[in-house]
């Protein structure tokens, strides 16, 4: 019997790899002789780097770069496929988790540090960059990335703009003469799980700005600044991306890249499954186990377990979903999951849930395996 374990992380408690290990530990108590394969996954946000490095036997690297507010921070990135592909998470250098809520300054936050990582990846010689757009603290439309790669953003007096989204309202000239020589020679793939445009009521500033500390007045300032940047970019590239689907992700990060390339935006889970060669691993599999911290109807909107279950169902393979908890509305999940379980014991405070997450997951997996074994005997 071949069992494929492909979960996402349980946010704030267990990584995808830890979840997979716990599930396998529980199942091995009853299916000792089964063949197990682990493929930790993610949907393009935080954790995608770890998942892709793990599933592709890649190499993790660490760089000292600027954080979203200019402070030095250590950020991880990695390479897979014999160093041909770089995996970069915008959250590592430019993430919201790097700034405490009371210190968030979305008007000034910059993606420059992410650009510094990308520069190192280009210097390393990669041929493709997978940029994961979840969890950013920035709303600068990728201007910081562009600046780190050598592009000059100048005001009417030919003075270089300060970093951050607000400064873009004063942009008068874009100079690409010093662009990194390999920036437009590699393939750019952006892992994105939203289709919001750059500007407007569904844009980066209006929808995601408040999560990053923007007031209603800040939202107006940033939306106007990003709109102005989009017009300046359009003057340079003859392409106006102010309403392009997906360009609102990660504070509009794709726009800065569009100054020198045509980045391809794709659902994060699709990128992860394709990069991990997931469908090939399904061959000969009898059971797939997947899951995430909480499963509910939103799981079906591009989340990692949905991508795994959909691929397995296409091959006629049974799928079990395991979550830390189940949401109030799980409608629709039964179409893709043969059974769904949650590992949290009733009436537990959150602190206890997080502390006991691994133990509870092992116990749940063991109980599921025992029940499954009974049906097979």
GUKETOR-176546 format. One record per residue (C-alpha): residue number from 1; residue in three letters; x negated, y, z negated. Coordinates in steps of 0.001 Angstrom, whole numbers. Layout:
// residues N
  num  residuo       xx       yy       zz
  NUM      ala        X        Y        Z
...
END
This chain:
// residues 377
  num  residuo       xx       yy       zz
    1      unk        0        0        0
    2      unk    -1422     3387      995
    3      unk     -368     6399    -1073
    4      unk    -1223     9899      161
    5      unk    -1213    12594    -2546
    6      unk    -1034    16126    -1139
    7      unk      135    18698    -3718
    8      unk     -257    22445    -4015
    9      unk    -1520    23923    -7279
   10      unk      669    24469   -10321
   11      unk       70    28203   -10648
   12      unk    -1620    29355   -13856
   13      unk    -2136    25802   -15110
   14      unk    -3613    23265   -12655
   15      unk    -5457    23483    -9351
   16      unk    -4230    21385    -6434
   17      unk    -7139    18995    -7007
   18      unk    -6266    18629   -10698
   19      unk    -2635    17942    -9804
   20      unk    -3683    15269    -7308
   21      unk    -6002    13647    -9862
   22      unk    -3256    13555   -12510
   23      unk     -750    12003   -10132
   24      unk    -3229     9355    -9020
   25      unk    -4143     8586   -12645
   26      unk     -493     7999   -13516
   27      unk      204     5866   -10435
   28      unk    -2879     3716   -10964
   29      unk    -1392     2477   -14228
   30      unk     1120      471   -12186
   31      unk     -273      329    -8635
   32      unk    -3832     -706    -9417
   33      unk    -4624    -2165    -6004
   34      unk    -3060      577    -3895
   35      unk    -5193     2652    -1532
   36      unk    -5133     6294    -2619
   37      unk    -6035     9361     -606
   38      unk    -5967    12890    -1933
   39      unk    -5532    15960      276
   40      unk    -5082    19031    -1964
   41      unk    -3234    21717      -28
   42      unk    -2065    25331     -190
   43      unk      155    27656     1840
   44      unk    -2365    30354     2741
   45      unk    -2406    32251     -549
   46      unk    -4657    31763    -3538
   47      unk    -5960    28220    -3692
   48      unk    -6266    27811       75
   49      unk   -10038    28176     -100
   50      unk   -10348    25392    -2680
   51      unk    -7913    23165     -779
   52      unk    -9698    23479     2552
   53      unk   -13161    23059     1059
   54      unk   -11989    19938     -785
   55      unk   -10165    18322     2136
   56      unk   -12955    19051     4616
   57      unk   -16038    18354     2456
   58      unk   -17048    21971     2924
   59      unk   -19575    24146     1139
   60      unk   -18542    26790    -1373
   61      unk   -20493    30045    -1463
   62      unk   -20466    33003    -3856
   63      unk   -21191    36646    -3017
   64      unk   -21553    39790    -5103
   65      unk   -19294    42375    -3452
   66      unk   -17089    45371    -4199
   67      unk   -13769    44710    -5866
   68      unk   -10614    46571    -4842
   69      unk   -11584    49665    -6863
   70      unk   -15303    49572    -6064
   71      unk   -16507    47612    -9073
   72      unk   -18961    44756    -8429
   73      unk   -17376    41314    -8557
   74      unk   -18351    37759    -7727
   75      unk   -16206    36340    -4931
   76      unk   -16093    32827    -3520
   77      unk   -15812    31905      144
   78      unk   -16738    28780     2031
   79      unk   -17679    27068     5256
   80      unk   -16359    23831     6775
   81      unk   -16917    21879     9981
   82      unk   -20710    21895     9736
   83      unk   -20764    25618     9080
   84      unk   -18711    26522    12137
   85      unk   -15642    27800    10255
   86      unk   -15566    30292     7372
   87      unk   -12697    30334     4867
   88      unk   -12137    33749     3264
   89      unk    -9384    34586      773
   90      unk    -8600    38278      543
   91      unk    -7640    37684    -3098
   92      unk   -11211    36723    -3996
   93      unk   -12715    40180    -3443
   94      unk    -9631    42374    -3032
   95      unk    -7066    40581    -5168
   96      unk    -4398    41858    -7528
   97      unk    -5590    39448   -10229
   98      unk    -8895    41364   -10405
   99      unk    -7191    44455   -11853
  100      unk    -5230    44595   -15088
  101      unk    -1713    46056   -14620
  102      unk    -2523    49313   -16429
  103      unk    -5545    49960   -14164
  104      unk    -3963    49343   -10773
  105      unk    -4489    52189    -8286
  106      unk    -2912    51082    -5042
  107      unk    -3514    54470    -3391
  108      unk    -7280    53990    -3656
  109      unk    -7591    50180    -3552
  110      unk    -9737    48967     -662
  111      unk   -10342    45717     1212
  112      unk   -14022    46676     1653
  113      unk   -15264    43749     -445
  114      unk   -13439    41282     1788
  115      unk   -15204    42897     4732
  116      unk   -18538    42392     2979
  117      unk   -17808    38672     2680
  118      unk   -16815    38520     6348
  119      unk   -20069    40258     7288
  120      unk   -22001    37546     5435
  121      unk   -19992    34857     7214
  122      unk   -20794    36449    10567
  123      unk   -24475    36612     9647
  124      unk   -24278    32926     8678
  125      unk   -23291    32189    12277
  126      unk   -19706    30904    11998
  127      unk   -17597    30685    15145
  128      unk   -14183    31001    13482
  129      unk   -12928    32915    10460
  130      unk    -9781    31828     8649
  131      unk    -8648    34795     6558
  132      unk    -6027    33998     3913
  133      unk    -3808    36995     3227
  134      unk    -2096    36201      -84
  135      unk    -2563    38005    -3390
  136      unk    -4113    41298    -2284
  137      unk    -4258    44440    -4433
  138      unk    -4731    46639    -1386
  139      unk    -2535    48688      916
  140      unk    -5185    50066     3281
  141      unk    -4201    48245     6499
  142      unk    -7548    46465     6603
  143      unk    -9416    49775     6887
  144      unk   -11874    48624     4230
  145      unk   -12646    45456     6166
  146      unk   -13274    47519     9296
  147      unk   -15517    49943     7383
  148      unk   -17589    47093     5916
  149      unk   -18118    45740     9432
  150      unk   -19541    49046    10646
  151      unk   -16535    50964    11958
  152      unk   -16497    54644    11014
  153      unk   -13180    56265    10130
  154      unk   -13690    60024    10356
  155      unk   -11646    63108     9542
  156      unk   -11379    66209    11766
  157      unk   -14769    67430    10482
  158      unk   -16450    64108    11392
  159      unk   -16797    63244     7695
  160      unk   -16265    59581     6841
  161      unk   -13040    58900     4982
  162      unk   -12994    57646     1427
  163      unk   -11832    54080      924
  164      unk    -8184    53272      289
  165      unk    -4853    53683     2001
  166      unk    -4157    57327     1123
  167      unk    -7228    58636     2941
  168      unk    -5938    57231     6234
  169      unk    -3528    60166     6534
  170      unk    -6576    62344     7352
  171      unk    -7966    60026    10042
  172      unk    -8874    61906    13239
  173      unk   -11495    59726    14934
  174      unk   -12503    56059    15038
  175      unk   -16106    55217    15934
  176      unk   -16828    51552    16728
  177      unk   -20417    52046    17946
  178      unk   -21906    50350    14872
  179      unk   -19498    47417    14722
  180      unk   -21139    44164    13671
  181      unk   -22314    42545    16938
  182      unk   -20530    39255    16256
  183      unk   -17250    40658    14919
  184      unk   -15525    40420    18294
  185      unk   -17221    37178    19311
  186      unk   -15584    34849    16788
  187      unk   -12042    33494    16655
  188      unk    -9878    35129    13993
  189      unk    -7053    33131    12404
  190      unk    -4949    34798     9711
  191      unk    -3004    32654     7254
  192      unk      207    34543     6647
  193      unk     3534    33481     5109
  194      unk     5545    36681     5693
  195      unk     6829    38348     8850
  196      unk     7079    41903     7509
  197      unk     5944    44702     9843
  198      unk     3311    47253     8881
  199      unk     5641    50243     8410
  200      unk     9228    51063     7537
  201      unk    11703    49760     4942
  202      unk    10406    46176     5341
  203      unk     6795    47259     5700
  204      unk     3677    46667     3620
  205      unk     4114    49772     1462
  206      unk     7865    49517      793
  207      unk     8068    45783       78
  208      unk     4716    44897    -1460
  209      unk     3453    48274    -2700
  210      unk     5515    48267    -5930
  211      unk     4055    44866    -6865
  212      unk      621    46499    -6684
  213      unk     1547    49468    -8859
  214      unk     2982    51899    -6308
  215      unk     5646    54361    -7430
  216      unk     8445    55395    -5077
  217      unk     6419    58504    -4181
  218      unk     3294    56372    -3626
  219      unk     5266    54176    -1228
  220      unk     6178    57204      900
  221      unk     2578    58441      946
  222      unk     1193    55043     1890
  223      unk     3810    54321     4550
  224      unk     3044    57642     6256
  225      unk     -716    57026     5991
  226      unk     -444    53523     7487
  227      unk     1826    54827    10230
  228      unk     -755    57475    11104
  229      unk    -3517    54842    11106
  230      unk    -1411    52669    13428
  231      unk    -1066    55574    15885
  232      unk    -4808    56222    15809
  233      unk    -5512    52521    16380
  234      unk    -3012    52499    19246
  235      unk    -4885    55404    20823
  236      unk    -8034    53309    20657
  237      unk    -6611    49930    21720
  238      unk    -3411    50865    23603
  239      unk    -1461    48578    21244
  240      unk      924    49949    18614
  241      unk     1241    47426    15773
  242      unk     3400    49525    13432
  243      unk     6337    47138    13955
  244      unk     4490    43909    14818
  245      unk     5718    40937    12769
  246      unk     3277    39821    10087
  247      unk     1209    43000    10145
  248      unk     2665    43953     6767
  249      unk      899    41046     5034
  250      unk    -1893    41846     2549
  251      unk    -1319    45582     2785
  252      unk    -1499    45511     6565
  253      unk    -4911    43798     6786
  254      unk    -4438    42680    10400
  255      unk    -4380    46270    11699
  256      unk    -8007    46974    10813
  257      unk    -9043    43779    12570
  258      unk    -7066    44720    15681
  259      unk    -9606    47504    16318
  260      unk   -12022    44919    17677
  261      unk   -10143    41634    18140
  262      unk    -6691    40122    18635
  263      unk    -6179    38200    15382
  264      unk    -3798    35272    15524
  265      unk    -1295    35131    12662
  266      unk      -15    31705    11698
  267      unk     1879    30180     8761
  268      unk     -616    29301     6061
  269      unk      624    25768     5517
  270      unk      396    25045     9256
  271      unk    -3228    26201     9268
  272      unk    -4065    24101     6216
  273      unk    -2455    20934     7557
  274      unk    -4026    21358    10975
  275      unk    -7479    22121     9565
  276      unk    -7234    19111     7237
  277      unk    -6164    16921    10201
  278      unk    -3183    15931     8068
  279      unk    -1150    14077    10687
  280      unk    -4099    11810    11403
  281      unk    -4296    10913     7702
  282      unk     -615     9905     7724
  283      unk    -1415     6865     9855
  284      unk     -822     3704     7830
  285      unk      601     5663     4880
  286      unk     3504     4091     2970
  287      unk     4275     6907      529
  288      unk     3521    10622      358
  289      unk     3571    12534    -2922
  290      unk     3533    16329    -2872
  291      unk     4682    19201    -5051
  292      unk     4053    22641    -6555
  293      unk     4557    24508    -9810
  294      unk     8264    25102    -9213
  295      unk    10404    23590    -6504
  296      unk    13730    25051    -5415
  297      unk    15419    26228    -2217
  298      unk    12516    28619    -1588
  299      unk    10234    25612    -1111
  300      unk    11822    25215     2327
  301      unk    10657    28699     3396
  302      unk     7121    27868     4440
  303      unk     5827    26563     1110
  304      unk     3176    23839     1067
  305      unk     5334    20869      -84
  306      unk     7815    21575     2701
  307      unk     5075    21422     5322
  308      unk     3803    18123     3914
  309      unk     7284    16584     3634
  310      unk     8295    17699     7125
  311      unk     5173    16127     8657
  312      unk     5729    12891     6709
  313      unk     9411    12672     7631
  314      unk     8541    13010    11300
  315      unk     6590     9761    10868
  316      unk     9383     8071     8881
  317      unk     7375     8040     5642
  318      unk     9049     8263     2220
  319      unk     8287    11462      270
  320      unk     8342    12121    -3472
  321      unk     8239    15698    -4744
  322      unk     6758    16438    -8173
  323      unk     6915    19899    -9721
  324      unk     6171    21523   -13026
  325      unk     9797    22633   -13111
  326      unk    12847    22662   -10868
  327      unk    14668    25883   -10053
  328      unk    18390    26311   -10542
  329      unk    19082    25927    -6813
  330      unk    17480    22925    -5115
  331      unk    19925    22775    -2223
  332      unk    18438    21487     1014
  333      unk    15482    19698     -548
  334      unk    17188    16313     -209
  335      unk    16784    16522     3568
  336      unk    12999    16307     3255
  337      unk    12373    14648     -124
  338      unk    13571    11151    -1043
  339      unk    13217    11965    -4741
  340      unk    12226    15038    -6774
  341      unk    10981    15162   -10352
  342      unk     9798    17818   -12784
  343      unk     7188    17236   -15458
  344      unk     8204    19778   -18081
  345      unk     9870    18509   -21225
  346      unk    13039    20313   -22244
  347      unk    12939    23519   -24312
  348      unk     9182    23982   -24224
  349      unk     7724    27516   -24562
  350      unk     5646    28638   -21591
  351      unk     2361    28528   -23522
  352      unk     2963    24872   -24389
  353      unk     3988    24074   -20813
  354      unk      668    25379   -19515
  355      unk    -1399    23606   -22170
  356      unk      332    20245   -21707
  357      unk      693    20439   -17917
  358      unk    -1894    17773   -17075
  359      unk     -787    15301   -19753
  360      unk     2884    15678   -18821
  361      unk     2063    15236   -15143
  362      unk      141    11998   -15768
  363      unk     3022    10649   -17867
  364      unk     5596    11596   -15246
  365      unk     3591     9999   -12424
  366      unk     3240     6814   -14486
  367      unk     6990     6684   -15107
  368      unk     7752     7256   -11420
  369      unk     5313     4504   -10479
  370      unk     6844     2123   -13002
  371      unk    10329     2772   -11641
  372      unk     9118     2368    -8077
  373      unk     7395     -891    -8936
  374      unk    10612    -2263   -10393
  375      unk    12415    -1611    -7104
  376      unk     9663    -3389    -5170
  377      unk     9367    -6473    -7392
END
